[in-house]
Amino acid sequence: MEYSKKKLVLFWIIGGFVFSVLGVIPSVIYWSYANPDWNLEITGEIVGSSIMLPVGWLFCAIIPMSFPLSVMSWVSIVAFVWACKVRKIKPLYLSYVACALFGIFWPKAFWAMMSV
């Protein structure tokens, strides 16, 4: 089934954000229990990291902040362009995996950025 470019953009934005948040949640939980001396409030950190996801994603696509973050943002972009070219949703699945992996690495980079 072929999709219009507007639907693909919508699927990419919404799906990418949802999968990124699904990556942020276990990452924040892991880092909060791995370093109890940090005194992280899990809910607040999940919300804060999730709100900054789009900005961080664009920032990492333009300026390499860390290798995994930059690679995942570019894999997502390439998969989106590929999906638009073939007008199918299957390439977006690769983009969703990349967004989930981006979400896993994002909280640590976000905290490093905010502590500077």
C-alpha positions as CSV (number, residue, x, y, z in Angstrom):
1,M,0.0,0.0,0.0
2,E,1.4,3.4,-1.0
3,Y,1.1,6.3,1.4
4,S,1.2,10.0,0.7
5,K,4.2,12.0,1.8
6,K,2.1,13.9,4.4
7,K,1.1,10.6,6.1
8,L,4.7,9.4,6.0
9,V,5.8,12.7,7.7
10,L,3.1,12.3,10.3
11,F,4.0,8.7,10.9
12,W,7.7,9.6,11.2
13,I,7.2,12.4,13.6
14,I,4.7,10.7,15.9
15,G,6.2,7.3,15.7
16,G,9.8,8.5,16.1
17,F,8.8,10.5,19.2
18,V,6.9,7.6,20.8
19,F,9.8,5.2,20.2
20,S,12.3,7.7,21.5
21,V,10.3,8.1,24.7
22,L,10.1,4.3,25.0
23,G,13.9,4.3,24.8
24,V,14.2,7.1,27.4
25,I,12.2,5.4,30.1
26,P,14.4,2.3,30.7
27,S,17.5,4.5,30.3
28,V,16.5,6.9,33.0
29,I,15.4,4.0,35.3
30,Y,18.8,2.3,34.7
31,W,20.9,5.4,35.4
32,S,18.9,6.3,38.5
33,Y,19.5,2.9,40.0
34,A,23.1,2.5,38.8
35,N,24.0,5.8,40.4
36,P,21.9,6.3,43.5
37,D,24.1,9.2,44.7
38,W,22.8,11.3,41.8
39,N,19.4,11.5,43.5
40,L,17.4,11.5,40.3
41,E,13.6,11.9,40.4
42,I,12.7,9.3,37.8
43,T,9.4,10.9,36.6
44,G,10.8,14.4,36.3
45,E,13.8,13.2,34.5
46,I,11.7,11.2,32.0
47,V,9.5,14.2,31.4
48,G,12.5,16.5,31.0
49,S,14.4,14.3,28.7
50,S,11.3,13.6,26.6
51,I,10.5,17.3,26.2
52,M,14.0,18.0,25.0
53,L,14.1,15.0,22.6
54,P,13.2,16.9,19.4
55,V,15.7,19.6,20.1
56,G,18.4,17.1,21.0
57,W,17.7,15.0,17.9
58,L,18.1,18.0,15.6
59,F,21.1,19.2,17.5
60,C,22.8,15.7,17.1
61,A,21.9,15.5,13.4
62,I,23.7,18.9,12.8
63,I,26.5,18.9,15.4
64,P,27.9,15.5,16.4
65,M,27.5,15.4,20.1
66,S,28.3,11.7,20.5
67,F,28.8,9.0,17.9
68,P,25.8,6.8,18.8
69,L,23.4,9.8,18.9
70,S,24.6,11.2,15.6
71,V,24.4,7.8,13.9
72,M,20.9,7.1,15.1
73,S,19.6,10.5,14.1
74,W,21.1,10.1,10.6
75,V,19.8,6.5,10.3
76,S,16.4,7.9,11.1
77,I,16.7,10.6,8.4
78,V,17.9,8.2,5.8
79,A,15.1,5.7,6.5
80,F,12.6,8.5,6.3
81,V,13.9,9.6,2.9
82,W,13.9,6.1,1.7
83,A,10.2,5.6,2.9
84,C,9.2,8.8,1.0
85,K,11.0,7.6,-2.1
86,V,9.3,4.2,-2.2
87,R,6.1,5.6,-0.5
88,K,5.9,2.6,1.8
89,I,5.9,2.5,5.6
90,K,8.3,-0.5,6.0
91,P,11.5,1.7,5.9
92,L,10.1,3.7,8.8
93,Y,10.4,0.6,11.0
94,L,14.2,1.1,10.7
95,S,13.7,4.7,11.7
96,Y,11.7,3.7,14.7
97,V,14.4,1.4,15.9
98,A,17.0,4.2,15.4
99,C,14.7,6.5,17.4
100,A,14.4,4.0,20.2
101,L,18.2,3.6,20.4
102,F,18.5,7.4,20.3
103,G,16.2,7.5,23.3
104,I,18.4,5.1,25.2
105,F,21.5,7.2,24.8
106,W,19.8,10.6,25.0
107,P,19.3,11.0,28.8
108,K,23.0,10.7,29.6
109,A,24.0,13.2,26.9
110,F,21.2,15.5,28.0
111,W,22.4,15.5,31.6
112,A,26.0,16.1,30.4
113,M,24.8,19.0,28.4
114,M,22.8,20.5,31.2
115,S,25.6,20.2,33.7
116,V,28.0,22.3,31.7
